[in-house]
Amino acid sequence: MRVAFIGDIVGRPGRDMIQKYLKKIRAEYEVDFVIANYENASHGFGLTKKNADELVSFGVDSMTGGNHTWDKKEIVPLLSTHELLRPDNYPDEVGGTGCKVYEVAGERLAIINLMGHFCMPQVDNAFRKAKERVAELRADGVKNIFIDFHAEATSEKRAMLMMLKGEVSAIIGTHTHVGTDDLQIVESTAYLSDIGLSGCRDNVIGMDKEAPIKQFLTGLKSHFDIPKNCKKILQIAIMDINDGKCLNAFKLKYFCDGRILKTEAWVES
């Protein structure tokens, strides 16, 4: 199966790029299933039903969340009516689920959404939850397992790889909005510390620069807004997965000026 993943979609600029390019990408690269992180999709904070329906119509099959999952209160019923996940290491009482299994190209594909600990809300232990969930899936015969690890610290993400390499198909990081240059395949597990945002690329992590600069200068917080006009980017990873193993992976960057950059994963022997 060929699986694609889009990281943090930041507001209308990110949604616009997905609307413009995703169906073309699906057709050109023969993608079977698309996963995307929704937690910043609605004006940078959370997800509305309108925007969830938009993303599905653009070609997204399943969506993962993070620390901004709960920013829009309407997310609670959407977790039951739409193909949405929230971090699996939130307590069960919050509703929704952090793991779903899909039929893709004649095989089962599990998606796990996890959230890290450094600079994040209080949640259960991501590493213990990951080990438990992966063990459950493998005991049930599910070999193809994709993890969106939504975390601030690259050390946490790297440790997750060291713990689960060879046991899951892919671990792709989200949250920082800044793409890293370490796409690799380690013992048949695809890994990327952070895939980076899809949205405005010429401000501060997809937001207008004025509020962050003011905060860094004065220590005073103010509301973050998404620019109405900006230079946009779509960042997407594509992975070939078979029998639980990632055989090939690459990342594409689509720029609003028409440029396309491709990065191949390196394979650790």
Number of C-alpha atoms within 10 A of each C-alpha: 19 20 20 24 22 27 33 33 31 27 27 21 27 27 21 19 22 27 18 14 14 21 16 13 17 18 10 9 12 12 18 15 21 21 23 22 29 32 29 28 26 22 21 23 20 24 25 20 16 9 18 21 12 15 23 16 12 18 19 25 18 21 25 29 30 29 20 18 22 17 16 15 12 13 21 14 12 17 15 13 11 16 16 26 26 29 26 24 22 22 12 10 6 10 13 21 19 21 22 15 14 14 10 15 11 8 14 17 24 20 21 25 26 29 32 28 16 13 9 14 13 13 15 17 15 22 18 10 15 21 14 11 16 21 14 12 17 15 10 9 10 19 22 25 27 24 22 28 28 29 25 21 18 17 12 21 25 15 12 20 22 11 13 18 19 18 20 24 30 30 25 22 31 28 29 20 22 19 18 14 13 15 23 21 25 20 17 23 27 30 27 26 29 29 27 26 28 34 34 28 22 15 15 17 21 30 22 20 16 14 17 21 13 13 12 10 9 9 10 10 12 11 8 17 17 21 19 9 9 17 15 20 27 29 26 25 24 21 22 18 24 16 14 22 22 25 16 20 25 18 21 16 17 19 18 19 9 7 9 13 10 13 14 15 21 16 16 10 7
